[in-house]
Amino acid sequence: MQCLRGKYVLIDAWGTWCHPCVVEIPYLEAAYSRFKDKNFTIYSIAHDAPETVKRFRDNSKYKMPWLHSVFRQYDPVISLLEISGYPTHILVSPTGEILSTLIRGKKIEEILEKYLE
C-alpha cells in the first residue's frame, strides 16, 4: 500500500471475537497517539467480517483511527505473515524489514521508542 511506504508500520492481526486482541487495543491506541507524527502508523487486519469490525469500532470506546482491512477465510496473507494466533503484532521498518514480532502490551511503546525517539 502506497500510504505505508517509508513508514514504520505495526501490523496488528486481530479479531473482535478475540478477548486478548481487544485487551491490546488501549496499548495500540496509546502507541498510535504518541508516535503517529513520527513516521509511524498501525495497519490492523481483522479476521472478521467487515460489518462486524465496523460495528465494533462504531459502538465501542475503541475507535482505532488507523488503516484497517479484513482477512478472508484462508487468506494467503495469513500464511505470508506466518500468523498462527491472535493477536499478532509485526513491526516493519520503512525499508520493509521485520524488526520485531514479540510486541504486546507495554512492550509496544518500549520497542517503538528504540526506533522512533
N, C-alpha and C positions, 0 to 999 in steps of 0.2 A: 504494500500500500504506500502510495506516494507520501501521504501525510506522516508516515512513521519513519521515513528515511532520514538518516542523520541524527536521530534522537536515541536516547536511552529509552528502551521500552520494557515495561514489566508486563509480560503476557500472563494473564490471570485466567486459567481454565477452572470453571466453576459451574454450579447449578443451583437453582432456587430451592431444590429439594434436599440439598446437602448442608446439614447444620454446620459442620466445620467451615464450609465456604462462607456462609452468612456471618459467622463469628469473625472471619478475616476482614470483612468489609470495612469496619471502622479503621483498621490499620492501613488498608489501601487508601481510604479517603484522607487520612492524615498525611500519608506519604505524598499523595497527589497534590494536596493543598500546599504542602511545604516545598515540593520540588517542581511543580508544573511550569514555573518560569525559568527553570534551569536546564532546558533541553531534555526534558523528561515527560513521558506520558505513560498511561496504562492502556492496555488493549485487552478487554475482557471478552472471553469466548465462552458462552454458556452451553452446556449440554442440556438443552431445554427447548421448548417451543418458543418461537419469537413472541407470541402473545402472552405467554407466561412470564417471560422476562420483563416485557413492557408493563404488565400489571404489577409485578413485584416492585419495579422502580417507581411506578406512579403511586403505589399505595403503601410504601414503607418509608421509614425515615432515611433510608439509603438511596440517594439519587444517583450516585456513581456517575459523575459528569464527564466521563471519558468515552472513548470509542468502544462500541460493542458489536459482536457478531454472535451467531449461534452455530453449534455443531449440528450436523445432520446425523442420523443414525449411521454408524460405521463410517464416519467422515475420515478421509485419508489424513487429515491434519492431526488427528489423534495419534495415528501411527508415526507420522513425520516428527512430531514433537515428543514422542515416546511418553504420552500421558497414560499413566496406569492407575491413577487415583485422583480424587478431588478433595481439596483444591490443589492445583499445581501452579506454581509461580516460576516463571523463567525470565531472568533479566538478560536483555540483549543490548549490546553496545551499539553506538552509532554506525559501526562498520559491519554489524551483523554477527559479531562474536558472542557466544553464550558465556556470560560472566558468572552466573550463579543460578542454581536450581533449588538450593536449600534455603528458601526465604519464606518465613512465616512470622506472623505476629510482630513483635517489636523489632525483630531482626530486619524487617523490610527497610525501615528508616536507617538502621545502623549500616547496612550494606550500601544503601544509596548514598549516605554521607561519604563513604570511601571513594565513590566515583564522581560525585556532584559538588562537593564542597572543598 
